[in-house]
Structure formats: C-alpha cells, structure tokens
Amino acid sequence: MTPGARVAAAIGVIDAIQGGMPAERALTNWARGARYAGSGDRAAVRDHVFDVLRRRRSSAALGGGDDGRALLIGALRGQGIDPDAFFTGEGHAPPPLSEAERAAERAPEEGEARDLPDWLWPRFQAALGDGAGRAAERLRHRAPVTLRVNARRMTRDAAQAALAAEGILCQPVDDITMALHVTEGERKIANSPLYLSGAVELQDASSQAAMEALDLPEGARVLDYCAGGGGKTLALAARIEGEWFAHDASVRRMSDLPARAGRAGARVRLCETQELCAFGPFDAVLCDVPCSGSGTWRRGPQAKWALTPEVLADLGRVQADILAQAAALVAPGGRLIYCTCSVFIEENEHVVERFSSDYSGWTPVFSRRWPISATGDGFFLAQLCREMNDSNQP
Ligand SMILES: C[S@@+](CC[C@H](N)C(=O)[O-])C[C@H]1O[C@@H](n2cnc3c(N)ncnc32)[C@H](O)[C@@H]1O
C-alpha cells in the first residue's frame, strides 16, 4: 500500500471507531477485508489510528472536525506533517484537501491541547500536582516498548546482545535490574526466538520496578488474586523462590498462563475461586486490580475518552471489594499488596486508606507511585502487613 492508501484506510477505521466500535475490532474488521495489506501496512494503519486516538481533541481542532478525515488531517498537522503529502487523490490516497478544509484549521485551546476530557484534568492535578501537565503530554505520545529479561535464563547484557543479533536494539533502563527499553526493531519481537523461548517477556518498566520493590521472603506462598496473563507473578517468580498461585474472576484470562509459565521455567498453580480457602492462607496476596488504566492510556487511548465519573466510582467499589476478599486469604504476619496502573487518587490512596480505616489489624508497610515516563507507565503499589495476632476478618 502507498502511504496515502494507508491514510485512507486509517480514515475508514477511525470513522468506525467514532461510530462506537472498539478500536481493536475496527482494525481487525479492516484487516479482514484488506487481504492485500502486508504486516507493514497493518502496522502503519494502526499507528495512524492510535496517533489520532491519543490526540483526538487537538486533532479535531487542527483538522476542523471530528470525522475520520478531519481527525487524520489534524493528527498529521499536530505532528508537523503536511497532509498534502498524503491527501493526493492519486491511486488509493484520499482526495486532496478542499479550500474549506484548509480554512478549518485552528489552534487547539488549552483543554484541547492537553488531549484529556475536561472533567479529568482536576483529577490529574489532584493526583500529580506539578507533574499533571507532563503526564498528560506523555499520554499524547506513543508508548515505550520494554522487555523484562528472565533472570533465571540469562543476564541482561547477554539478552541485549542476543536481541541485537536479531535486529532488536535495546538500552538498559536505569534502576530496574532486568528491564530493556527497545529502541529499534520492536515489530520483530513477536517472532524473536529469544522471546518465544521465554527468556524475555514484554513488560512495562514501571510494573517491573514495582515487582522489584517487593521483598517477599524466600519460600513464600504467594497468591496473585487478579492474575490475568500472570505477568506480575512471572516477574516475581523469576527473582524469588516461592510457591506461586494464580486466580482470576475470569478463568479464561489465565488461559495463556500455564504455557507462559512453562516457557519462563516457573511453576504456577491456577486456582478456582472456590479452591482458594483450601489452598490458603497465603504469605502474600497480590491484588493487581481492574482499574481505569489511566497510567497506560498511551497504549489504550480509547479508554481515555470512554471513562466517565460513574465508571470511575464503580471501579472504586470493585477495587475495595477485591481488597477485602483478598485480605481474608492473608495469613497472620503476611502481606496484602494492592496495585493499579492508574494515576487517580480515587483508585489508589483512597482505596487503601478506606480499607485501613474499615479493618483493624493491618499495618501499612509502604506505598509508592511510579510516574508516566519515557520508559514506563503510571503505576501505584501499596503493601500492608497483617498483624501476627490478628484474628479479625478479613
Ligand atoms: C489489571 S488486570 C490484571 C493483570 C495481570 N495481573 C498481569 O500482570 O497481566 C485485572 C484482572 O482482574 C480480574 N478481575 C476483575 N474482577 C475480579 C475479581 N472480583 N476478583 C478477581 N479478579 C478480578 C480481571 O479479569 C483482570 O484479569
């Protein structure tokens, strides 16, 4: 496909998304009908679509409208690219810009330039203070790609060299022992022999840093209560000798975990909800709870526009319920670990504070935030310790 044809395809996908379709489904639908598109074409169309979604408000101002065509024109202008280079009308490229489209361009106003819904801005400020603007700006750019080297398999230096031989160039991330920031060749990762062997995993740097901040005792029995694909458990299991248990309200979400754990050389036992009491109590229970994902909106930018105050309030209730259920499975003297990839106080400090005031017998150990940065997503982690003589429920 020509560069112009890729832009034309992206316009169609964005129109479907603006009509209410989830971005991934809209991209899949397009790809099914575009058998002529190679992997490079699919990646380029995806990049255009996600560039628009990250900057939807500013693109609407710069493009003078909010249909796919106007948004693409605006997104290109916002990146300093002249739309005339793509809107040529030649071959499968979109038609050239009309005079009205040229006149419709206007500079984004303050809220538009942040590319956040207005109701979220005070929440960003409350949570991040002076860092709020920087965080919003980071969310307007593509996400970094970060790998975690499996310490049981090889050193980070050896992994960096082996990846370079596969055409995947990386830089070590400061202060995170096994993290490699991919600077070139990220599209080769999916077929990389090193990746397929489990020697490296895709994992955001802040998630890695948060798991590194946990000093669980050797031999600990650890339950990952919201395990999903099990990324957090695998990060811990690569570093600590322990007994690993994984649970998720949706068993289907853990379907890849046994194979992934096998490749990583870890043993993880999957547990159904009704089995948890029999397997417990645990020395540590990790709750990587469902959240708004606001720290990761570079990766899933549609969520930034879909979140509502009602959904945020619902999430707070779900998070509090999960924490209370998980706490009941922690042994006396054991740890309760709560984490999210959200920046909002309502999903982080407030949930932990409410838990601490509702239930006695828990001592806060530490709580920490990782900012949205050049190498990592926004992340929050808090750890509480159950008192030795605590017999209260949970
Ligand atoms: C943020 S994701 C977990 C990601 C995972 N820990 C990882 O590192 O890949 C949250 C998970 O919580 C699960 N979940 C939602 N409600 C739950 C509940 N009430 N109890 C346990 N898990 C729940 C979801 O199915 C989802 O897989």
The ligand as a MOL file (V3000), in Angstrom:
LIG
                    3D

  0  0  0     0  0            999 V3000
M  V30 BEGIN CTAB
M  V30 COUNTS 27 29 0 0 0
M  V30 BEGIN ATOM
M  V30 1 C -5.1890 -5.3160 35.7290 0
M  V30 2 S -5.7540 -6.8640 35.2440 0 CHG=1
M  V30 3 C -4.5100 -7.9450 35.8560 0
M  V30 4 C -3.2530 -8.0000 35.0090 0
M  V30 5 C -2.2900 -9.0920 35.4320 0
M  V30 6 N -2.0290 -9.0750 36.8450 0
M  V30 7 C -0.9790 -9.0200 34.6790 0
M  V30 8 O 0.0620 -8.6930 35.2610 0
M  V30 9 O -1.0040 -9.3020 33.4660 0 CHG=-1
M  V30 10 C -7.0720 -7.1270 36.3510 0
M  V30 11 C -7.6390 -8.5320 36.3720 0
M  V30 12 O -8.5880 -8.6090 37.4400 0
M  V30 13 C -9.5680 -9.5430 37.0920 0
M  V30 14 N -10.7230 -9.3320 37.9840 0
M  V30 15 C -11.7760 -8.4820 37.8420 0
M  V30 16 N -12.6120 -8.5830 38.9010 0
M  V30 17 C -12.0720 -9.5070 39.7260 0
M  V30 18 C -12.4700 -10.0440 40.9790 0
M  V30 19 N -13.5840 -9.6360 41.5840 0
M  V30 20 N -11.6950 -10.9910 41.5380 0
M  V30 21 C -10.5440 -11.3940 40.9270 0
M  V30 22 N -10.1250 -10.9240 39.7310 0
M  V30 23 C -10.8770 -9.9820 39.1480 0
M  V30 24 C -9.8030 -9.2710 35.6200 0
M  V30 25 O -10.3780 -10.4130 34.9930 0
M  V30 26 C -8.3970 -8.9530 35.1250 0
M  V30 27 O -7.7770 -10.0800 34.5620 0
M  V30 END ATOM
M  V30 BEGIN BOND
M  V30 1 1 1 2
M  V30 2 1 2 3
M  V30 3 1 2 10
M  V30 4 1 3 4
M  V30 5 1 4 5
M  V30 6 1 5 6
M  V30 7 1 5 7
M  V30 8 2 7 8
M  V30 9 1 7 9
M  V30 10 1 10 11
M  V30 11 1 11 12
M  V30 12 1 11 26
M  V30 13 1 12 13
M  V30 14 1 13 14
M  V30 15 1 13 24
M  V30 16 1 14 15
M  V30 17 1 14 23
M  V30 18 2 15 16
M  V30 19 1 16 17
M  V30 20 1 17 18
M  V30 21 2 17 23
M  V30 22 1 18 19
M  V30 23 2 18 20
M  V30 24 1 20 21
M  V30 25 2 21 22
M  V30 26 1 22 23
M  V30 27 1 24 25
M  V30 28 1 24 26
M  V30 29 1 26 27
M  V30 END BOND
M  V30 END CTAB
M  END
